[in-house]
């Protein structure tokens, strides 16, 4: 599932002529394109979908939405570790069909 998720702008820079931001989604930081909201500033919140900031949002609404998504497990689904998710879908032992650990997986 692909959600539109609220996030807080941590930093803004121009990269190859494109305005980009580091955005915090409740502890997960991703790079986001600001071309649709060129005046968005550090400390402000926005709704982000597929890597693009689409709409400015007030802090209270952003916090309530992030809390709701977290309670529903939607943040883990959207931002969780893809190797962990693949292992869970494959049977949960983290091993591929040949018994080898998935790339990036450290078995203890």
MIROZA-144993 format. One record per atom (N, C-alpha, C): x, y, z. Coordinates in steps of 0.02 Angstrom, whole numbers, padded with zeros to 5 digits, always signed. Each point is the difference from the previous one (the first is absolute). Layout:
BEGIN
XYZ
...
//
This chain:
BEGIN
+00043-00058+00000
-00043+00058+00000
+00045+00062+00000
-00022+00050-00033
+00038+00062-00003
-00042+00056+00031
+00023+00025+00056
-00037+00051+00037
+00026+00070-00015
-00043+00049+00010
+00022+00069+00004
+00011+00012+00075
+00062+00014+00020
+00018+00002+00070
+00025+00069+00019
-00021+00026+00058
+00025+00064+00022
+00071-00006+00026
+00041+00051-00013
+00068+00001+00024
+00023+00070+00014
+00053+00006+00041
+00028+00064+00020
+00065+00012-00038
+00005+00059-00030
+00059+00018-00038
+00058+00014+00048
+00055-00037-00009
+00059+00009+00042
+00053+00044-00033
+00004-00004-00066
+00050+00039-00037
-00021+00006-00072
+00021+00055-00032
-00018+00014-00070
+00064+00016-00038
+00004-00025-00062
+00057+00017-00043
-00022-00006-00072
+00038+00032-00044
-00012-00007-00071
+00050-00050-00027
-00025-00048-00038
+00043-00052-00028
-00015-00006-00074
+00049+00017-00041
-00007-00002-00073
-00061+00039-00024
-00011+00058+00030
-00056+00043-00019
-00067-00020+00029
-00001-00049+00044
-00062-00023+00031
+00003+00012+00075
-00052+00031+00027
-00004+00013+00072
-00019-00065+00036
+00045-00022+00045
-00009-00063+00036
+00001+00012+00075
-00029-00046+00038
+00000+00006+00073
+00011-00068+00032
+00031+00002+00060
+00001-00058+00044
-00062+00007+00043
-00042-00052+00000
-00064+00003+00036
-00004-00058+00049
-00021+00016+00061
-00007-00049+00054
-00073-00024+00003
-00009-00065-00008
-00066-00031+00005
-00003-00042+00064
-00004+00034+00056
-00005-00036+00063
+00061-00043+00016
+00059+00024-00018
+00062-00037+00015
+00034-00028-00061
-00033-00002-00056
+00029-00023-00063
+00012+00062-00043
+00062+00011-00022
+00016+00059-00039
+00011-00021-00073
-00035+00035-00045
+00005-00013-00072
+00012+00065-00037
+00027-00006-00061
+00008+00057-00044
-00064+00011-00039
-00021+00064-00005
-00065+00017-00030
+00010+00059-00048
-00034-00002-00056
+00001+00054-00048
-00051+00054+00021
+00022+00063-00001
-00043+00057+00021
-00025+00041-00060
+00005-00025-00059
-00019+00040-00059
-00073+00021+00001
-00045-00038+00030
-00071+00019+00004
-00013+00050+00057
+00045+00004+00048
-00005+00048+00056
+00067+00036+00007
+00018+00042-00048
+00067+00030-00001
+00015+00046+00059
-00052+00024+00035
+00013+00045+00057
-00002-00035+00067
-00004-00067+00001
+00000-00038+00062
+00067+00010+00035
-00002+00011+00066
+00060+00017+00039
+00015-00053+00053
+00062+00001+00024
+00020-00044+00055
-00047+00012+00060
-00022-00055+00030
-00045+00003+00057
-00073-00006-00018
-00017+00008-00064
-00069-00006-00021
-00016-00073-00016
-00064-00016-00004
-00024-00067-00014
-00034-00001-00068
+00004-00059-00033
-00033-00008-00064
-00024-00072-00007
-00051-00008-00041
-00022-00067-00020
+00045-00020-00058
+00030-00060+00004
+00046-00024-00051
-00027-00065-00029
+00002-00004-00066
-00021-00061-00035
+00051-00015-00054
+00023-00061-00003
+00051-00025-00047
+00058+00048-00010
+00024+00029+00056
+00059+00042-00003
-00011+00073-00017
-00063+00022-00004
-00016+00069-00015
-00042+00031+00055
+00021+00058+00025
-00040+00038+00048
-00058+00030-00039
-00062-00015+00021
-00058+00021-00038
-00041+00056+00032
-00001+00001+00067
-00043+00049+00034
+00029+00016+00069
+00000+00064+00017
+00022+00023+00066
-00051-00023+00051
+00024-00015+00061
-00042-00026+00053
+00021+00031+00066
-00048+00013+00044
+00019+00027+00066
+00026-00057+00044
+00041+00019+00050
+00035-00049+00042
-00048-00047+00036
-00054+00026+00028
-00047-00041+00038
-00031-00054-00045
-00021+00018-00059
-00030-00048-00047
+00052-00053-00020
+00062+00022-00011
+00053-00047-00018
+00012-00050+00056
+00004+00024+00061
+00013-00045+00057
-00057-00050+00010
-00062+00024-00005
-00058-00045+00009
+00000-00054-00054
+00014+00020-00062
+00000-00048-00055
+00056-00051+00008
+00061+00023+00017
+00056-00047+00010
-00016-00049+00057
-00030+00025+00053
-00018-00044+00057
-00051-00052-00022
-00050+00021-00038
-00050-00047-00025
+00031-00052-00046
+00042+00022-00047
+00034-00048-00045
+00042-00049+00040
+00036+00025+00051
+00042-00044+00040
-00043-00051+00038
-00054+00022+00030
-00045-00045+00037
-00029-00054-00045
-00011+00016-00063
-00028-00048-00048
+00054-00043-00033
+00064+00014+00016
+00055-00038-00029
+00016+00021-00071
-00028+00056-00022
+00010+00021-00069
+00068+00032-00012
+00031+00029+00051
+00067+00029-00009
+00051-00056-00011
-00006-00054+00038
+00046-00057-00009
-00009-00030-00069
-00063-00004-00022
-00014-00027-00067
+00030+00044-00054
-00005+00066+00009
+00024+00047-00050
+00076+00008+00002
+00029+00003+00061
+00071+00016+00007
+00042-00055+00030
-00030-00058+00014
+00037-00053+00033
+00057-00027-00042
+00042-00040+00031
+00058-00029-00032
-00023-00050-00053
+00016+00011-00065
-00024-00046-00052
+00027-00071+00007
+00061-00008+00028
+00027-00067+00009
-00040-00036+00054
-00017+00036+00053
-00039-00030+00054
-00069-00020-00026
-00030+00043-00040
-00066-00016-00028
+00004-00061-00047
+00051-00002-00042
+00008-00057-00046
+00009-00065+00039
+00039+00002+00054
+00011-00059+00041
-00064-00023+00032
-00040+00046+00024
-00064-00017+00032
-00047-00032-00051
+00000+00026-00061
-00043-00027-00052
+00024-00069-00023
+00066-00012+00004
+00029-00062-00023
-00003-00056+00053
-00023+00016+00058
-00004-00052+00051
+00029+00021+00066
+00032+00057+00003
+00020+00028+00063
+00069-00019+00025
+00035-00049-00032
+00065-00018+00027
+00057+00041-00028
-00015+00044-00050
+00051+00042-00028
+00046-00036-00048
-00016-00063-00015
+00041-00040-00045
-00035-00008-00067
+00038+00001-00053
-00028-00012-00066
-00012-00074-00010
-00022-00020-00060
-00016-00070-00014
+00061-00046+00005
+00060+00028-00009
+00061-00041+00005
+00030+00001+00070
-00036+00032+00048
+00025+00002+00068
+00048+00057+00014
+00012+00042-00050
+00047+00057+00009
-00038+00060+00028
+00036+00041+00036
-00030+00061+00028
-00012+00050-00056
-00054+00038+00007
-00015+00052-00049
+00054+00053+00002
+00010+00035-00057
+00051+00053-00002
-00014+00050+00054
+00052+00019+00036
-00007+00050+00053
-00022-00030+00066
-00014-00064+00002
-00026-00032+00060
+00058-00030+00039
+00002+00013+00064
+00050-00030+00044
-00037-00047+00046
+00019-00063-00002
-00032-00050+00043
+00041-00009+00063
-00034-00008+00054
+00034-00010+00064
-00011-00070+00025
//
